[in-house]
Amino acid sequence: MKILHCRDAGFDCDAVVEGTTVEDVLEQVRPHAKEVHDLVVDEPVEQQLRELVRDASSELPTAKPAPGFWQPEAAAGGGLQLSKRGEAQRG
């Protein structure tokens, strides 16, 4: 999967476009750019956008949280919760 955040292109916009390939992403970006930002994606703009498309897997955390780091599943079950100082406490 490939992904492009509109904000990465310099717009104050929370749109995120995903596709299987860079071309899939660009096909979806073109109408968004025109309708929302009044921008025609010509060859120079397309080249710049291509450089901003990245693998969606690169956005996922790759390491386990450090001990004491807040873990939603633990907090939801009454387990560890953060104190105001960010320290883990038993709930």
Buried (B, 14 or more C-beta within 10 A) or exposed (E): EBBBBBEBBEBEBEBEBEBEEBEBBBEBBBEBBEEEBEBEBEEEBBEEBEEBBBEBEEEEEEEEEEEEEEBEEBBEEEEBBBEEEEEBEEE
